[in-house]
Amino acid sequence: MTDLTITVNGMKFENPFLLGSGPPGTNAKVIARSYDLGWGGMVAKTFSLDASKVINTAPRYAKVRARTSDEVIGFQNIELISDRPYQDWLDDCRQLKKNYPTKMLIASVMEEYKKEAWQQIIREVQETGVDGFELNLSCPHGLPERKMGMAMGENPDIV
Ligand SMILES: Cc1cc2nc3c(=O)[nH]c(=O)nc-3n(C[C@H](O)[C@H](O)[C@H](O)COP(=O)(O)O)c2cc1C
């Protein structure tokens, strides 16, 4: 079989196909399903220390209308980060690395403007065995009132 392996920053991928953070990375069950289907790696859905502050709405897509008419020209995704408890995520990451040691697992994390919170989440998630991190400093509908996501990414001083 053709060898598609690739090593990026020390992370060895069976193939260079990695699914971005979002609905396919909602929990260990769906991430495992993607691994079984052949994906080389997964970026899990973004999570934070306190899921109780995350209130998702339904539906999660907003219409984007044309400037000059009422015509709908697209949809904007307004899904927030994961509303699953942090401890569940730690268990999921541990279980996935145990069951799929050769598949790459990137944890996507987001926190408030508090150094200790970022240090805690990185330390604890790293201990589960994940291969890398995505620091979510760009989510446009992250929680701006808590200076999270894009609100942080737009401000080099807090980054
Ligand atoms: C419903 C939905 C939820 C998403 N949730 C996250 C998220 O939690 N964290 C994140 O970093 N990106 C999130 N994204 C962004 C995706 O990871 C990706 O960057 C984006 O969809 C662009 O890639 P695409 O053009 O392949 O869709 C989300 C996207 C969608 C559509």
PDBQT file of the ligand as one rigid body, heavy atoms in Angstrom, charges set to zero:
ROOT
HETATM    1  C1  LIG A 201     -20.690  24.053  13.283  1.00  0.00    +0.000 C 
HETATM    2  C2  LIG A 201     -19.232  24.416  13.398  1.00  0.00    +0.000 A 
HETATM    3  C3  LIG A 201     -18.610  24.391  14.646  1.00  0.00    +0.000 A 
HETATM    4  C4  LIG A 201     -17.260  24.735  14.782  1.00  0.00    +0.000 A 
HETATM    5  N1  LIG A 201     -16.672  24.685  16.016  1.00  0.00    +0.000 NA
HETATM    6  C5  LIG A 201     -15.366  25.001  16.154  1.00  0.00    +0.000 A 
HETATM    7  C6  LIG A 201     -14.734  24.917  17.423  1.00  0.00    +0.000 A 
HETATM    8  O1  LIG A 201     -15.335  24.546  18.430  1.00  0.00    +0.000 OA
HETATM    9  N2  LIG A 201     -13.423  25.263  17.505  1.00  0.00    +0.000 N 
HETATM   10  C7  LIG A 201     -12.690  25.664  16.409  1.00  0.00    +0.000 A 
HETATM   11  O2  LIG A 201     -11.485  25.959  16.558  1.00  0.00    +0.000 OA
HETATM   12  N3  LIG A 201     -13.262  25.739  15.185  1.00  0.00    +0.000 NA
HETATM   13  C8  LIG A 201     -14.575  25.423  15.050  1.00  0.00    +0.000 A 
HETATM   14  N4  LIG A 201     -15.147  25.480  13.798  1.00  0.00    +0.000 N 
HETATM   15  C9  LIG A 201     -14.324  25.921  12.651  1.00  0.00    +0.000 C 
HETATM   16  C10 LIG A 201     -13.792  24.727  11.871  1.00  0.00    +0.000 C 
HETATM   17  O3  LIG A 201     -12.832  24.003  12.641  1.00  0.00    +0.000 OA
HETATM   18  C11 LIG A 201     -13.101  25.184  10.580  1.00  0.00    +0.000 C 
HETATM   19  O4  LIG A 201     -12.013  26.001  10.862  1.00  0.00    +0.000 OA
HETATM   20  C12 LIG A 201     -14.024  25.949   9.688  1.00  0.00    +0.000 C 
HETATM   21  O5  LIG A 201     -15.265  25.284   9.574  1.00  0.00    +0.000 OA
HETATM   22  C13 LIG A 201     -13.397  26.177   8.287  1.00  0.00    +0.000 C 
HETATM   23  O6  LIG A 201     -13.132  24.964   7.661  1.00  0.00    +0.000 OA
HETATM   24  P1  LIG A 201     -14.080  24.403   6.482  1.00  0.00    +0.000 P 
HETATM   25  O7  LIG A 201     -13.990  25.422   5.402  1.00  0.00    +0.000 OA
HETATM   26  O8  LIG A 201     -13.502  23.070   6.122  1.00  0.00    +0.000 OA
HETATM   27  O9  LIG A 201     -15.474  24.288   7.056  1.00  0.00    +0.000 OA
HETATM   28  C14 LIG A 201     -16.496  25.129  13.646  1.00  0.00    +0.000 A 
HETATM   29  C15 LIG A 201     -17.129  25.140  12.386  1.00  0.00    +0.000 A 
HETATM   30  C16 LIG A 201     -18.456  24.796  12.251  1.00  0.00    +0.000 A 
HETATM   31  C17 LIG A 201     -19.096  24.839  10.877  1.00  0.00    +0.000 C 
ENDROOT
TORSDOF 0
